Amino acid sequence: MKVIRQILESFRFAWSALKSNLLRTILSLLGVTVGIFAIIAVLTLVDSLEKNIKEGLSFVGTGVIYIQKMPWLPEAGGDYKWWEYFRRPNASYAEYKFLKENLKTVSAITILADRNNSILKRDNNSIGQVRVVGGAENYELIYEVPVEKGRYLTLDELAAGRNSVVIGYEVAKALFPGEEDAIGKSVKIKNMKFTVVGVVKQEGQGFFGNTTNDYGAIIPYNAFRKLYPTGTGRWNEAPSSIALKGTDQDIGLVELENEVRGLLRSKRGIRPTQKDSFALNRPEAILNVISGVFDIVGIAGWIIGGFSMLVGGFGIANIMFVSVKERTPIIGLQKSVGAQNYFILFQFLFEAIFLCLIGGLAGLFLVYLITFIPMGSLVVTLSLKNIVLGIGVSTVIGLVSGIVPAAMAARLDPVIAIRA
């Protein structure tokens, strides 16, 4: 109980010393404030940017493998040989049916093709820049399609390739202005009539622009092939992709990837000595590259903030040496009436930690103000992890900066200290 009382008394002495030298306190904590601001601001911006990019890439699905002819990234340790990839065949509907019948480690499989910058019309109303997607069965299991009005495409519509369409919120708003319901009405895609069966819930603009379902239209894959050439080998065809979603038990989708590679090589008649004539793309690969870039930016933030913290730490240590010198007679009086060494040690150590904590909290407050600055589609959020990190770094800097002056004060001889 006595120890706790003495520790609390040390807090009181430290706080009184800081209040009595307010200008010196403010000047001392500026270095820590700038350092914490630089570090936490960079980490906050990096975390927010990474989060927004990942959310913006949600339209490619999670835990999904894509069978395509062009890889998204260069092969490990090699160049991006686009001239070789360009000669590969696109994924075909026959391959999709083959994999659907033979795959064992898959939870959902679909084939899809899309065409950007399409124009949808209804009477005198039209909207451009629409992404028309042709999806087969299980498309909605791999991608999120939150239908707000009406329904999604039925199995019969998908299998028969009927002219049914699920449109995005902005598409419905442009083609049916002032009307309550677009369900059951017709729209034209390349002068072919499609019946609206559903409207997707509004999502808002994504980080990469209009990549959300708001500016999209989903039709059966077999209906899409009536509008745009697929699998013809022509330059203007809409290349198809086969999307496969793995199971929860298949960690890293290793089993699914191996099974798909074996089946597709067999289907295409690829010899053991020949390379794959297809690419197995995974969204995680892009996210890993992005994370690597952000790690470098984070290290740069630590270096920049570290210099400020170093200057701030030396400044606080210097102020603490001055504080010990000024209060040497008081230290002698305290020790002469029975104050223990740890009491004197804590008194100056807490003062240094207080300084750094105040500076760190000021830096965190400045970072918090950044979150209110509008940055377009980038949403900046100060996370609890970065708050704890800022407080922790401030505490460590205070501990390191104050330990030597505090130890020097604790070792003073009471008689010599009083004479000083």
Secondary structure by P-SEA (a helix, b strand, c coil): caaaaaaaaaaaaaaaaaaaaaaaaaaaaaaaaaaaaaaaaaaaaaaaaaaaaaaaaccccccbbbbcccccccccccccaaaaaaacccccaaaaaaaaaccccccccccccccccccccccccccccbbbbbbcccccccccccccccccccaaaaaaccccccccaaaaaaacccccccccbbbbcccbbbbbccccccccccccccccccccccccaaaaaacccccccccccbbbbbbbbbccccccaaaaaaaaaaaaaaaaccccccccccccccaaaaaaaaaaaaaaaaaaaaaaaaaaaaaaaaaaaaaaaaaaaaaaaaaaaaaaacccaaaaaaaaaaaaaaaaaaaaaaaaaaaaaaaacccccbbbbbcaaaaaaaaaaaaaaaaaacaaaaaaaaaccaaaaaac
